[in-house]
Amino acid sequence: MQAKYPLKIQAIRSKNQQARLYVYFPLPLAAAIGLKAGEEVQWELLDRGELHLIREQVPSVLAAQRATKSTKAPSVAVKQTAKGPHSLGGAESHSKSNS
């Protein structure tokens, strides 16, 4: 499955300098491949419409297997705040005992 992340090239213009072009790296994509800030990468030009990003040092995979989505709905804890003889959650019994 291919994921696509459309983005726009950004230009940074400083006084008396040539404009510099920047491309940001989407966080979900970086997380998927384990890319960290400060890593060195290089571009490979395949043709005018395609660039290849190359990592010289690829870290080892941390997960042994792919995570799967759970089909079970998550349980939600509900705090009961009812008061009186019919309340739940450890309230004392208010029934009268006949002696």
Backbone bond lengths (Angstrom), bond angles and torsions (degrees), N, CA, C in turn:
res aa  C-N    CA-C-N  psi(-1)  N-CA   C-N-CA  omega(-1)  CA-C   N-CA-C  phi
1 M - - - 1.456 - - 1.527 109.20 -
2 Q 1.278 116.60 125.00 1.456 121.13 178.97 1.523 109.59 -94.00
3 A 1.314 116.22 135.94 1.456 121.94 174.95 1.522 107.83 -104.64
4 K 1.320 116.08 137.87 1.459 120.48 179.00 1.514 109.43 -117.12
5 Y 1.311 115.76 137.18 1.454 122.65 -179.22 1.526 108.68 -128.92
6 P 1.325 117.28 89.66 1.469 118.74 179.62 1.528 110.63 -66.87
7 L 1.324 116.14 140.92 1.453 121.42 178.30 1.516 109.44 -152.90
8 K 1.307 115.61 166.96 1.459 121.24 178.06 1.521 109.18 -111.69
9 I 1.320 115.37 144.71 1.461 121.69 175.62 1.526 107.10 -72.91
10 Q 1.323 116.48 132.92 1.460 121.15 179.69 1.516 109.85 -103.63
11 A 1.326 116.12 141.97 1.464 121.72 177.52 1.523 108.95 -111.16
12 I 1.317 115.75 130.80 1.463 121.84 175.51 1.522 106.67 -109.84
13 R 1.321 115.24 121.78 1.468 120.06 -178.21 1.523 109.05 -114.92
14 S 1.311 116.51 122.23 1.461 122.37 175.76 1.520 108.31 -111.74
15 K 1.306 115.81 153.64 1.458 120.83 -179.59 1.525 110.65 -61.29
16 N 1.300 116.90 136.05 1.465 124.81 178.04 1.533 113.60 60.36
17 Q 1.311 117.19 22.91 1.465 120.76 177.10 1.519 109.51 -134.15
18 Q 1.323 114.44 156.93 1.447 120.44 176.77 1.531 109.23 -72.39
19 A 1.328 117.31 146.41 1.466 121.21 178.80 1.524 110.16 -62.21
20 R 1.332 116.14 143.00 1.467 121.96 176.13 1.515 108.05 -112.37
21 L 1.315 115.87 140.48 1.461 120.75 -179.95 1.521 109.70 -101.73
22 Y 1.337 115.78 139.17 1.459 121.81 -178.93 1.520 110.53 -127.11
23 V 1.322 114.97 145.50 1.457 123.06 173.69 1.516 106.43 -126.10
24 Y 1.322 117.41 125.95 1.464 118.23 177.33 1.526 109.17 -89.14
25 F 1.301 116.21 158.09 1.461 122.27 -179.26 1.528 107.28 -107.54
26 P 1.334 119.52 116.55 1.471 121.17 -177.42 1.531 111.91 -59.08
27 L 1.332 117.22 134.32 1.460 122.01 -177.21 1.529 113.87 -58.87
28 P 1.347 120.03 -40.78 1.466 118.12 178.80 1.530 112.22 -61.81
29 L 1.311 116.31 -36.70 1.460 120.81 178.77 1.532 110.48 -70.57
30 A 1.321 116.70 -42.04 1.474 120.80 177.62 1.528 110.30 -61.60
31 A 1.327 116.92 -42.58 1.464 120.80 179.55 1.523 110.87 -65.17
32 A 1.321 116.83 -37.26 1.466 120.61 -178.05 1.524 112.14 -64.40
33 I 1.329 117.02 -30.85 1.469 119.39 -178.78 1.524 112.79 -108.27
34 G 1.346 116.43 1.42 1.462 119.82 178.29 1.510 114.04 74.61
35 L 1.326 118.29 27.80 1.460 122.42 179.77 1.524 109.38 -77.20
36 K 1.318 117.03 132.59 1.459 122.36 -178.58 1.528 110.44 -117.63
37 A 1.320 115.76 154.52 1.459 121.23 177.04 1.524 109.34 -60.91
38 G 1.311 116.68 139.21 1.449 121.85 178.64 1.524 114.66 93.01
39 E 1.340 117.25 -9.72 1.472 118.97 178.27 1.523 109.46 -68.25
40 E 1.316 115.60 146.83 1.453 120.42 176.84 1.528 109.34 -94.56
41 V 1.317 114.18 130.90 1.462 121.44 178.10 1.521 108.12 -132.39
42 Q 1.307 116.72 168.41 1.465 119.75 175.05 1.525 109.14 -141.43
43 W 1.321 113.85 152.63 1.458 120.86 178.18 1.513 109.60 -93.20
44 E 1.317 115.92 141.41 1.465 122.28 171.76 1.527 106.47 -119.27
45 L 1.311 116.19 124.24 1.457 121.40 -179.94 1.528 109.03 -84.92
46 L 1.336 115.78 113.92 1.467 120.23 178.95 1.524 110.42 -88.38
47 D 1.315 116.90 -45.59 1.466 123.47 171.60 1.525 106.75 -162.97
48 R 1.309 118.05 -174.44 1.468 120.88 -174.77 1.529 113.00 -65.65
49 G 1.297 117.33 -15.75 1.465 120.34 -178.37 1.515 114.67 -111.84
50 E 1.325 117.81 2.49 1.463 119.35 -176.20 1.522 112.40 -147.21
51 L 1.322 114.18 127.26 1.461 122.24 175.01 1.523 107.92 -114.95
52 H 1.302 115.45 152.34 1.451 122.32 179.81 1.520 107.13 -119.40
53 L 1.322 118.29 128.53 1.454 121.52 176.04 1.522 107.81 -95.25
54 I 1.325 116.31 126.10 1.466 120.65 -175.79 1.521 109.42 -116.74
55 R 1.342 115.69 131.28 1.462 122.67 173.40 1.513 107.16 -106.37
56 E 1.308 116.59 122.02 1.460 120.49 179.79 1.528 110.77 -72.46
57 Q 1.329 116.78 -38.91 1.462 120.82 -179.19 1.517 108.85 -117.84
58 V 1.324 115.74 107.34 1.458 121.49 -179.86 1.528 108.09 -98.45
59 P 1.347 117.83 123.62 1.459 119.38 -180.00 1.525 111.17 -67.81
60 S 1.336 115.99 156.86 1.459 119.36 179.04 1.526 110.30 -69.38
61 V 1.313 115.66 156.06 1.457 121.90 -179.42 1.521 108.56 -74.81
62 L 1.344 116.67 132.15 1.457 120.85 -178.78 1.525 112.28 -86.96
63 A 1.312 117.35 -36.69 1.467 120.82 -177.94 1.516 110.16 -84.68
64 A 1.331 115.97 139.30 1.460 120.70 179.37 1.526 111.29 -79.00
65 Q 1.331 116.06 -30.52 1.454 119.50 177.95 1.516 109.31 -145.35
66 R 1.300 116.15 165.65 1.453 122.18 -177.68 1.523 110.31 -72.64
67 A 1.304 116.73 139.41 1.460 121.00 177.30 1.519 108.89 -70.99
68 T 1.324 116.29 144.82 1.462 121.03 178.75 1.508 109.34 -118.21
69 K 1.319 115.77 153.69 1.452 120.70 177.43 1.522 109.16 -78.11
70 S 1.310 116.15 138.94 1.455 121.21 178.32 1.523 109.14 -80.46
71 T 1.322 116.91 136.61 1.462 120.13 177.86 1.513 110.62 -87.90
72 K 1.338 117.86 -14.48 1.454 122.64 178.91 1.522 109.27 -81.76
73 A 1.320 116.46 133.31 1.457 120.66 178.43 1.521 109.15 -69.89
74 P 1.315 117.56 139.85 1.461 119.60 -179.65 1.517 110.83 -67.27
75 S 1.329 116.62 143.64 1.456 120.09 178.68 1.521 108.59 -81.32
76 V 1.313 115.27 147.57 1.450 120.97 -178.91 1.521 108.03 -118.70
77 A 1.310 117.09 126.58 1.455 121.25 177.98 1.517 108.96 -75.62
78 V 1.328 116.37 132.70 1.455 121.31 -179.53 1.516 108.28 -118.57
79 K 1.305 116.67 125.61 1.460 121.45 178.76 1.513 107.32 -92.17
80 Q 1.323 115.87 126.07 1.454 120.22 179.90 1.514 108.78 -94.49
81 T 1.324 115.88 131.81 1.452 119.84 -177.23 1.522 111.86 -120.94
82 A 1.320 118.08 13.48 1.464 120.98 -179.29 1.524 110.09 -65.77
83 K 1.336 116.75 146.28 1.461 121.86 178.84 1.518 108.87 -122.69
84 G 1.294 115.88 151.85 1.459 120.03 176.14 1.511 111.44 117.19
85 P 1.351 116.50 -177.45 1.455 120.68 -174.36 1.517 113.82 -67.51
86 H 1.308 118.89 -17.71 1.461 121.30 -177.59 1.519 112.34 -103.77
87 S 1.319 117.92 10.18 1.461 120.44 -179.24 1.512 110.99 -75.08
88 L 1.312 115.78 156.13 1.453 122.23 179.07 1.511 110.00 -104.70
89 G 1.305 116.00 173.46 1.458 120.08 171.28 1.507 113.71 87.64
90 G 1.323 118.48 43.47 1.451 120.87 171.80 1.513 114.75 87.69
91 A 1.311 118.61 18.09 1.463 120.16 177.35 1.521 109.21 -72.76
92 E 1.327 116.34 149.58 1.460 120.34 179.40 1.517 109.76 -67.74
93 S 1.292 116.18 152.12 1.460 121.23 176.43 1.520 108.04 -76.01
94 H 1.305 116.47 133.00 1.455 121.32 -177.78 1.520 111.08 -105.02
95 S 1.321 118.20 15.76 1.456 120.14 179.31 1.510 109.43 -77.50
96 K 1.321 115.98 143.91 1.455 121.25 179.18 1.514 108.57 -85.79
97 S 1.296 116.52 137.59 1.453 119.20 176.86 1.516 108.78 -99.78
98 N 1.341 117.14 136.85 1.462 122.22 178.81 1.510 108.98 -91.45
99 S 1.357 117.31 120.06 1.452 120.53 -179.60 1.492 111.27 -105.64
